Amino acid sequence: MLVLASASPRRRELLAQAGFTFEVHPAHIPEDPTPNEDPIAYVVRLAREKAQAVFDQLSANPETASNLAVLGADTTVTLDNHILGKPEDAADAARMLRLLSGRTHRVITGVALVTATSAEVAAEVTAVRFLTLSDEEIEAYIATGEPMDKAGAYAIQGRAARWIPRIEGCYFNVVGLPIALVSTLLETQRAM
């Protein structure tokens, strides 16, 4: 049984779109980076902690533990190796969007697959180029509410798509779940 340890509707949609059957049991853990934590280490750590927390919760029954696979994921946006998480408020969203304006940043997703016999982790990195944004564009975008629960204060699959002329890497990673990487982890786990 595959379990997604995330409340993200985007991750649910991507897994379903790729044909996976799964249940959703969100993990509730603190998501603060430790001082000087590398962005890749940060998202991989959170993905593993989320998957492990849900696995521990659901595997109390030994009968279900043997065929349980819990998928955890965490996505962040980085610029100059600084983590840009979800904005705290509209002013923070504006700050992030101004930082991203006219520049290329990285979107990193850590994924973890925890089973009774193993815990596999990996990360996907995608470079995203932003056009230069005016203050008016930033203000209008924030007024839609779209950036408020997104790492880096934008959604590539939403209105922000108009500002992204190119990416290098996995598009689905930027949405929140690198499906090809997840598929590889699941296939490797099944082969064990």
Helices and strands as residue ranges (DSSP letters): E 2-4, H 9-17, E 23-24, H 39-58, H 62-65, E 69-79, E 82-84, H 90-100, E 104-114, E 119-129, H 135-143, G 146-149, G 151-153, G 159-163, E 166-168, H 171-175, H 179-191
